[in-house]
Amino acid sequence: MCETLEVSRSGFYDGDGREPSPRQKEDEEILKVLKETHTETQGMIGLDKLWKEVREAGFECGRNRVYRLQKANNLYSVRKKPFRVGLTDSNHTLPKAPNLLNQNFQVDAPNTVWVTDITQFKPATPNCIWQPSKTCFTKRSSAGP
């Protein structure tokens, strides 16, 4: 066994019953602070804030040491999904607009049927809405605000 681990016999048996080093003891204390903070915040804070909490608890250690302990104990932050605006809500009880055209876009007179679509995007000016409309008689479109 000692040949496989490439250690001397006395070193193997000496390390077997040895108590933890001061650094290992301090790592255990830091880990207690990390776990407490992680559970208090429900896992919502990341490495830098955890590191700040460890330093405020009185430990002088580097960011990489906190990262190593965090990684070894799976204390990663929970990431929230970004808020996405949902423009279509099909699950409602409001009355729906009647389908007056019934997909019949053949028109005999001008200015009787107009179709439109509302598209919202983020250009340089905020809250700009582009709303093109099109007449079904001449097939000509006009874009307006």
C-alpha positions, 0 to 999 in steps of 0.5 A: 500500500505504501509503495502504491501511495509512494509514502514511507511506512512511518509516514503512512501510519503517522498520518493515519492517527494525526489530528487535523491541521490548523488550516483544516480546522479553519476550513471547517469553521469557514465552511460553517459560516458558508453553510449558514449564510447559504441557508439564510439567503436560500442560496441566492448569493454568489461567491463574492457575497459569501466571501464578504460574509466570511471576512465579516465573521473574522476570517482572513482568507482569499477568494480562491479558498472560499471558492474551493470550499464552495465548490467542494460542498456544492454551495452554488447560487441559485440563478433566477430566470430573467423576467420575460414579458408575455404579450399573449395571454390565452388563458383568460375568460374575456370575450374574443373579438369576432372574426369579421373577415373569416380569412376572406381578403378579397375586397371589392371597394377601397378602404373597407378592410385594413389589416395590421400587426403590432410589433414592439422592440427596443430601439434607441428611443424607449417604448417605441412601437412600430405598427404597420397597416395594409389595405387589402384592396390595393395591397399597399402598406403604410407604416405609422406610429 
